Amino acid sequence: MTLTPNEQVYFQRIRQHVTMLYDYLSGHAAPIDDDTEAWFEFIAAIRNIQGNISNDQSFLATILAKRYLMKRFNLVDFDTAEKAQGAPGLDIDVIVDGTIRIVGEIKTTVPYGKNDLGSAQRREFKKDFMKLNAATAHYKFFFVTSSRTFEVVKQRYAGEIPNVELILLIDL
């Protein structure tokens, strides 16, 4: 699978963040005492370098979902970077051959509880379930990146998304 030009730009930005983080950590030892100010500055620098790493992880999960869909449906390339990570709407919304609509939501969430989502997680999942259920599409997918999340959704929430396929993209 080849990345589109937009996807390559996003991927390069992720590489830059990782390289900058590596360089910073290689050149700056963590404070060794309880100097709160030093610890704050150290963590703040790491956070600044990382940017919104959750969006980076979501983008990479979207690429995994794209790879899955391209293989399953023998799709020609589509650009997952057209929609900004965190923007409203479905994470994946593709029209194939001008007639077949494929939609999907992607979660990189790991359940807060041992056997269930936390309340805020549950609220976000239910929003995604509503989007999928409201969509008119030939194929609907709920992609996850954690086997624990997969099991929780399968056991506790599958009834809320009856016409949606639950797919484990990668086992974290």
C-alpha positions in Angstrom: 0.0 0.0 0.0 1.3 3.4 -1.0 0.6 6.5 1.1 -1.0 9.4 -0.6 0.9 12.7 -0.6 -1.2 14.0 2.3 -0.6 10.8 4.3 3.1 11.1 3.6 3.2 14.6 5.0 1.4 13.5 8.2 3.6 10.5 8.5 6.7 12.7 8.2 5.4 15.0 10.9 5.1 11.9 13.2 8.7 10.9 12.4 9.9 14.4 13.2 8.1 14.3 16.6 9.7 10.9 17.4 13.2 12.1 16.3 12.9 15.3 18.3 11.8 13.3 21.4 14.6 10.9 21.0 17.1 13.8 20.7 15.7 15.6 23.7 15.7 12.5 25.9 19.2 11.6 24.7 20.5 15.0 25.7 18.5 15.6 28.9 18.5 13.3 31.9 15.4 13.2 34.0 15.8 15.2 37.3 17.2 12.9 40.0 15.6 14.6 43.0 12.2 16.0 44.0 12.8 19.4 42.4 9.2 20.0 41.3 10.2 22.9 39.0 12.8 20.8 37.2 10.4 18.0 36.8 7.7 20.3 35.5 10.1 21.8 32.9 11.3 18.3 31.9 7.7 16.9 31.4 6.6 20.2 29.7 9.4 19.9 27.1 8.4 16.3 26.4 4.7 17.3 26.0 5.6 20.2 23.8 7.7 17.9 21.5 4.9 15.2 21.3 2.2 17.7 20.3 -1.1 15.9 20.2 0.2 12.4 20.1 -3.3 11.0 20.4 -4.0 12.4 17.0 -0.9 10.8 15.7 -1.9 7.4 17.1 -5.4 7.9 15.6 -3.9 8.7 12.2 -1.8 5.5 12.3 -4.9 3.5 13.2 -6.7 5.1 10.3 -3.9 3.9 8.0 -4.3 0.4 9.4 -8.1 0.5 8.8 -7.4 1.7 5.2 -5.0 -1.2 4.7 -7.7 -3.6 5.9 -10.4 -2.1 3.7 -8.2 -2.0 0.6 -7.4 -5.6 1.0 -10.9 -6.8 1.8 -12.6 -4.8 -0.9 -9.8 -4.6 -3.4 -10.1 -0.8 -3.3 -8.1 1.7 -5.2 -6.3 4.1 -3.0 -8.1 6.7 -0.9 -6.7 9.5 1.2 -7.2 9.1 5.0 -5.5 12.4 5.7 -8.3 14.4 3.9 -10.2 14.6 7.2 -8.3 16.0 10.1 -8.0 13.8 13.1 -10.5 14.8 15.8 -12.7 16.6 13.2 -16.5 15.9 13.5 -18.0 13.2 11.3 -17.2 9.6 10.5 -13.5 8.6 10.6 -13.9 6.7 7.3 -16.4 7.5 4.7 -15.6 6.1 1.3 -17.7 5.6 -1.9 -16.5 2.7 -4.1 -17.4 2.5 -7.8 -19.7 5.5 -7.3 -22.3 3.3 -5.5 -21.0 1.4 -2.5 -20.6 3.4 0.7 -18.2 2.2 3.4 -18.1 4.0 6.7 -16.2 3.4 9.9 -15.2 4.7 13.3 -11.9 4.0 14.9 -11.0 3.8 18.6 -7.5 3.5 20.0 -8.9 3.5 23.5 -7.9 0.9 26.1 -10.7 0.3 28.6 -10.4 2.1 31.9 -11.9 -0.7 33.8 -10.9 -4.3 33.8 -14.0 -5.5 32.1 -15.7 -2.3 30.9 -15.1 1.2 29.6 -15.0 4.1 32.0 -17.9 6.4 32.0 -16.3 9.1 29.8 -15.1 6.3 27.4 -18.5 4.8 27.3 -20.0 8.2 26.4 -17.6 8.7 23.5 -18.2 5.1 22.2 -21.9 5.7 22.3 -21.5 8.8 20.2 -19.6 6.8 17.6 -22.3 4.0 17.8 -24.9 6.7 17.0 -23.0 8.0 14.0 -22.6 4.5 12.6 -26.2 3.5 13.2 -27.4 6.8 11.6 -25.3 6.3 8.5 -26.8 4.8 5.4 -24.0 2.6 4.0 -23.5 -0.8 2.5 -20.7 -1.6 5.0 -20.2 -0.2 8.5 -17.2 -0.9 10.7 -16.1 -0.2 14.2 -12.3 -0.6 14.3 -10.4 -1.0 17.6 -6.7 -1.4 18.3 -6.8 -3.2 21.6 -7.9 -6.8 22.3 -9.4 -5.8 25.6 -11.5 -3.1 23.9 -12.5 -5.7 21.3 -13.7 -8.1 24.0 -15.5 -5.4 26.0 -17.3 -4.1 22.9 -18.2 -7.7 21.7 -19.5 -8.7 25.1 -21.2 -5.5 26.3 -22.0 -3.3 23.4 -22.4 -5.3 20.2 -26.2 -5.1 20.6 -26.0 -1.4 20.3 -24.4 -1.7 16.8 -26.2 -4.6 15.3 -25.4 -3.9 11.6 -21.7 -3.0 12.2 -18.7 -5.2 12.0 -16.3 -5.0 14.9 -12.7 -5.3 13.7 -9.5 -5.6 15.7 -6.8 -3.9 13.7 -3.8 -4.7 15.9 -3.5 -6.4 19.2 -1.9 -4.0 21.7 
